[in-house]
Amino acid sequence: MPVETRRKVRPSTKGKGGVECGKEVSLLPEWCRYHKVECGDEVTMFADGVIVILPPNSSKEKEEEVRKFLET
């Protein structure tokens, strides 16, 4: 289910004292529908030179595959 798009990066919700917590982009609606991701669900993120987001209930095998990919 390959999907390619460009998204604008925006500041995330401000933290205590008005300090910016980070940046955010929205998840693709197609990806969310395909993986049945709902608001409030927890996703797993891996980051190195790329960011990989795994949907809820991803298998341990998939997580290991991502870890190996990022180590190369």
DANOR-V339250 format. One record per run of one state. SS is the DSSP state (~ for helix, > for strand, _ for the rest). FROM is the first residue (numbers start at 1). LEN is the number of residues. If there is no record, write none. Layout:
SS|FROM|LEN + SS|FROM|LEN
This chain:
_|1|9 + >|10|2 + _|12|2 + >|14|1 + _|15|1 + ~|16|3 + _|19|1 + >|20|1 + _|21|2 + >|23|2 + _|25|4 + ~|29|7 + _|36|8 + >|44|4 + _|48|3 + >|51|4 + _|55|5 + ~|60|12 + _|72|1
